[in-house]
Amino acid sequence: MLRLVVGGLLLALGLAGGFAVSASKTVTLTVDGIAMRVTTMKSRVIDIVQENGYAVDERDDLYPAGDVQVHDAANIVLRRSRPLQISLDGRDTKQVWTTASTVDEALAQLAMTDTAPAAASRGSRVPLAGMALPVVSAKTVHINDGGEVRTVHQPAPSVAALLSAAGAPLLESDQVVPSATSPIVDGMEIQVTRNRIQRVTERVPLQPPARRVEDPEMNISRQVVEDPGSPGTQDVTFAVATVNGVETGRLPIANSVVTPAREAVVRVGTKPGTDVPAVTNGSIWDAIAGCEAGGNWAINTGNGYYGGVQFDQGTWERNGGLRFAPRADMATREEQIAVAEVTRERQGWGAWPVCSGRAGAN
């Protein structure tokens, strides 16, 4: 008899346990966009929601409806309502309720897509306790963006926000009038100047380096290119500044040699006593040479006068010309001017009576 009683009890417990296992279910409960998996013995949606600590208000959205019975692996979504204190363009503040989680969703839910939040970002979350949400209406604005003119009708709280919404956001280097923080008014004209610095790499010639060879038999002011060498190529990276797409300047910041240049050889004079002072009155002497010799400093027509300022041989020799060359036409421009300055100090500009006057010398 005892065995029968014990057996009956075990059978009853087994059946109860099997029922409990079959009644248990796991569902996904999503509250305000946040999903969680919960295990429950309940079947009605409202019971499962309340069992997990959430009260449901008449303004809330619950799906499926509260009295619906769900099974294992079901999805339950609760979007709780929250109050918004909305004002449009600083006027007409009113309270509305929304189940949206973000500002952008709230504006869409309230059919206010032609407005923009004045302070909060569109992606800002709306707290359950609610928030103040001032918004601005769309306005017509004329934009001159680096010479490209267009008109837009868009809601935005500031110049920077409007440009960003219009697909032309400001960078830190840009300039804008009115300022980026200025509020938008209907009919506003916005002037944008786009300042950019970009890296540009170009392949350019590489000038050959010059090797100087000193020649003690040649005058100091002279040099002769013995070998011009040959240029190479290099890739030069420039920092290029542009204003509204127009280049305003560039600086080289890096380079790499592609083809090396072959060096040039320049023979330079180091003959003692042939140094030439710095040229003064250079433009006047060039004007006199233009008048006297057509600007040809090496002229020798056989008329007894030589070089750019037409020295006769005696004047050339008396004023120190022989330390540079046997005749004036064989000397450089600078050497001739050095002798001409000595002549001027001794004879004045009158040594060239006609041409000095035409050159404006006095």
C-alpha positions in Angstrom: 0.0 0.0 0.0 2.8 2.4 0.9 4.5 1.7 -2.4 1.3 2.7 -4.2 1.1 6.0 -2.3 4.7 6.9 -3.0 4.3 6.0 -6.6 1.3 8.2 -7.0 3.1 11.1 -5.4 6.1 10.7 -7.7 3.8 10.6 -10.8 2.0 13.8 -9.7 5.2 15.6 -9.1 6.5 14.5 -12.5 3.4 15.8 -14.2 3.6 19.1 -12.4 7.2 19.5 -13.3 6.5 18.7 -16.9 3.7 21.3 -17.0 6.0 24.0 -15.4 8.7 23.3 -18.0 6.2 23.5 -20.9 4.7 26.7 -19.5 8.0 28.5 -19.2 9.0 30.6 -22.2 11.8 33.0 -23.3 10.7 36.2 -25.1 12.4 39.3 -26.3 11.2 42.5 -24.5 12.2 45.8 -26.2 11.7 48.9 -24.1 12.4 52.3 -25.7 14.6 50.6 -28.2 16.6 48.6 -25.7 16.1 44.8 -26.1 16.4 42.2 -23.4 15.6 38.5 -23.3 13.4 37.4 -20.4 12.1 34.1 -19.1 8.6 33.9 -17.8 5.7 31.7 -16.8 3.2 34.4 -17.9 1.3 34.3 -21.2 -0.3 37.7 -21.5 1.8 40.6 -22.9 0.7 43.0 -20.1 1.6 40.5 -17.4 5.1 39.9 -18.9 5.7 43.6 -19.1 4.6 44.4 -15.6 6.4 41.4 -14.2 9.7 43.0 -15.5 8.9 46.3 -13.7 7.3 48.4 -16.4 4.0 50.2 -15.9 2.0 50.8 -19.1 0.2 54.2 -19.5 -2.6 54.9 -21.9 -0.2 57.1 -23.9 2.3 54.3 -24.3 2.6 52.1 -27.4 2.6 48.4 -26.6 2.8 45.7 -29.3 1.2 43.2 -29.3 -1.7 44.5 -27.3 -1.7 43.9 -23.6 -4.3 41.1 -23.5 -2.6 39.1 -26.3 -1.1 35.8 -25.3 2.4 35.0 -26.6 4.4 31.9 -26.9 8.1 31.1 -26.7 10.5 33.3 -28.8 7.9 36.1 -29.1 8.8 39.7 -29.4 7.2 42.4 -27.2 7.8 46.1 -27.9 7.0 48.9 -25.4 7.5 52.5 -26.3 6.8 54.7 -23.3 5.4 58.2 -23.8 7.2 61.4 -22.6 6.2 65.0 -22.5 7.7 67.7 -24.8 7.4 71.4 -24.3 7.5 72.6 -27.9 7.8 76.2 -29.1 8.1 77.3 -32.8 10.4 80.3 -33.5 10.3 81.3 -29.9 6.5 81.5 -29.7 3.4 79.3 -28.9 4.9 76.9 -26.3 2.7 73.9 -25.8 3.0 70.4 -24.3 2.7 67.3 -26.4 3.3 63.7 -25.8 5.5 61.4 -27.9 6.8 57.8 -27.7 9.8 58.8 -29.9 13.3 58.0 -28.5 15.1 60.8 -30.3 14.4 64.4 -31.3 14.3 63.5 -35.0 11.8 60.7 -34.4 9.7 63.0 -32.3 9.5 65.7 -35.0 8.6 63.1 -37.6 5.9 61.6 -35.3 4.5 65.1 -34.7 4.5 65.9 -38.5 7.0 68.7 -37.9 9.6 67.6 -40.5 9.8 71.1 -41.9 11.4 72.3 -38.6 14.7 71.9 -36.9 15.7 71.8 -33.2 17.1 75.2 -32.1 19.5 73.8 -29.5 19.4 70.0 -29.3 20.8 67.8 -32.1 18.4 65.7 -34.1 20.0 62.6 -32.7 19.6 63.7 -29.0 17.6 61.2 -26.9 14.3 62.4 -25.4 14.4 61.5 -21.7 11.5 59.8 -20.1 10.9 62.8 -17.9 10.5 64.9 -21.0 12.3 68.0 -22.3 11.9 71.5 -23.7 12.2 71.4 -27.4 12.3 74.8 -29.1 12.3 74.5 -32.9 12.7 76.8 -35.9 10.7 76.8 -39.1 12.1 76.6 -42.6 13.2 79.9 -44.2 14.3 81.0 -47.6 18.0 81.9 -47.7 20.4 82.9 -50.6 23.8 81.3 -50.4 26.9 82.5 -52.3 29.3 79.6 -51.7 32.7 80.5 -53.2 31.0 82.0 -56.3 28.3 79.3 -56.6 25.0 81.0 -55.9 21.8 79.1 -54.9 18.6 79.6 -52.9 17.5 77.1 -50.3 14.3 76.7 -48.2 15.4 74.9 -45.1 14.9 74.9 -41.3 18.1 75.5 -39.3 18.9 77.5 -36.1 22.2 79.0 -37.3 24.2 79.8 -40.4 26.6 76.9 -39.7 23.7 74.4 -39.2 21.9 75.6 -42.4 25.1 75.2 -44.5 25.6 71.7 -43.1 22.0 70.7 -43.7 22.3 72.1 -47.3 25.3 69.8 -47.9 27.9 72.4 -47.7 29.3 72.3 -44.1 31.9 74.8 -43.0 35.5 73.8 -42.2 37.6 75.6 -39.6 39.6 77.4 -42.3 36.5 78.8 -44.0 35.1 82.3 -43.6 31.4 83.1 -43.6 29.3 86.3 -43.4 27.1 86.6 -41.3 29.0 84.6 -38.7 28.5 80.9 -38.3 26.5 81.3 -35.1 24.1 83.9 -36.5 20.4 82.9 -36.3 18.7 82.4 -39.7 16.1 85.0 -40.8 14.0 84.8 -43.9 15.7 86.3 -47.0 19.2 86.2 -45.4 22.2 86.3 -47.8 25.1 84.2 -46.8 28.6 84.7 -48.3 31.1 81.8 -47.9 34.8 81.9 -48.7 36.4 78.5 -48.9 40.1 78.6 -47.8 42.0 75.4 -48.4 45.6 74.2 -48.2 46.2 71.0 -50.1 49.3 68.9 -50.9 50.1 68.6 -54.6 53.0 66.6 -56.0 54.4 67.6 -59.4 57.4 66.4 -61.5 59.6 69.3 -62.3 63.2 69.8 -63.6 66.1 69.5 -61.2 68.7 72.2 -62.0 72.3 71.0 -62.1 74.5 72.0 -59.2 77.5 74.3 -60.3 81.1 73.4 -59.4 83.2 76.6 -59.3 86.8 76.4 -60.6 88.9 79.4 -59.7 91.0 81.0 -62.5 93.7 83.4 -61.3 94.3 84.6 -64.8 90.7 85.8 -65.3 89.2 89.0 -64.0 87.2 88.8 -60.8 83.9 90.0 -62.3 84.0 87.4 -65.1 82.9 83.8 -65.3 82.8 81.2 -68.0 80.5 78.2 -68.2 82.9 75.3 -69.1 80.2 72.7 -68.9 76.5 73.5 -68.6 75.7 70.1 -67.1 72.3 68.7 -67.6 69.1 69.0 -65.6 67.5 66.0 -63.9 63.9 65.5 -62.7 62.4 65.5 -59.2 59.0 65.1 -57.6 58.2 68.1 -55.5 55.4 68.2 -53.0 53.9 71.7 -52.6 51.5 73.1 -50.0 49.1 74.9 -52.3 46.8 77.6 -50.9 43.5 78.2 -52.6 40.6 80.6 -52.1 37.3 79.4 -53.6 39.3 76.9 -55.7 41.7 79.6 -57.1 45.4 79.1 -56.3 46.8 82.0 -54.3 50.3 80.7 -53.4 52.4 77.6 -52.9 55.4 76.5 -50.9 57.6 73.4 -51.5 57.6 71.1 -48.5 59.2 67.9 -49.7 61.0 66.5 -52.8 62.5 63.3 -54.1 65.0 63.0 -56.9 63.8 60.9 -59.9 66.7 61.5 -62.3 69.9 63.0 -60.8 71.2 66.1 -62.5 74.7 66.2 -64.0 76.7 69.1 -62.4 77.8 72.2 -64.3 81.4 73.5 -64.3 81.9 77.3 -64.0 85.3 79.0 -64.3 85.4 82.1 -62.2 88.0 84.8 -62.2 90.2 85.5 -59.2 92.9 87.7 -60.8 94.2 90.2 -58.2 93.4 93.8 -58.7 90.4 93.3 -61.0 87.7 93.5 -58.4 84.8 95.7 -59.4 82.9 97.9 -57.0 79.1 97.6 -56.8 77.3 99.3 -59.7 75.6 102.6 -58.8 73.5 104.6 -61.2 73.1 101.4 -63.2 69.9 102.5 -64.9 71.5 105.8 -66.0 74.6 104.0 -67.4 72.3 101.6 -69.3 70.4 104.6 -70.7 73.7 106.2 -71.8 74.8 103.0 -73.4 71.5 102.7 -75.2 72.1 106.2 -76.6 75.8 105.9 -77.4 76.0 102.3 -78.6 72.4 100.9 -78.9 72.9 99.2 -75.6 75.8 97.0 -76.9 78.5 96.9 -74.3 80.8 94.9 -76.6 80.5 97.2 -79.7 83.6 97.9 -81.8 82.7 99.6 -85.1 86.3 100.6 -85.9 85.6 104.3 -85.4 88.0 104.7 -82.5 85.4 104.5 -79.8 84.7 101.3 -77.9 82.1 99.7 -75.6 78.8 100.7 -74.2 79.7 104.3 -73.3 82.1 104.7 -76.3 85.5 105.2 -74.6 88.4 106.3 -76.8 91.5 104.4 -76.1 93.2 107.3 -74.2 90.3 107.8 -71.9 90.1 104.1 -71.2 93.8 103.9 -70.3 94.0 107.1 -68.2 91.1 106.1 -66.0 92.4 102.6 -65.1 90.8 100.5 -67.8 93.9 98.5 -68.6 93.6 96.5 -65.3 90.4 95.0 -66.8 91.1 94.7 -70.5 93.2 96.2 -73.4 90.1 98.0 -74.8 86.7 98.9 -73.4 84.7 96.6 -75.7 86.7 93.7 -74.3 85.6 94.4 -70.7 82.3 93.5 -69.0 79.5 95.9 -68.4 80.4 96.2 -64.8 84.1 96.8 -65.6 83.2 99.5 -68.1 80.9 101.2 -65.5 83.7 101.2 -62.9 86.0 103.0 -65.4 83.1 105.3 -66.4 82.6 106.3 -62.7 86.2 107.3 -62.4 85.9 109.3 -65.7 82.7 111.0 -64.3 84.4 111.9 -61.1 87.2 113.7 -63.1 85.2 115.2 -66.0 81.6 115.1 -64.8 78.6 114.0 -66.9 79.9 116.3 -69.6 82.1 113.5 -70.9 78.9 112.3 -72.5 77.3 115.7 -73.2 74.3 114.6 -75.3 73.5 111.2 -74.0 73.9 112.0 -70.3 71.3 114.8 -70.8 68.9 112.4 -72.5 69.4 109.9 -69.7 68.5 112.5 -67.1 71.9 112.5 -65.5 72.9 115.7 -63.7 
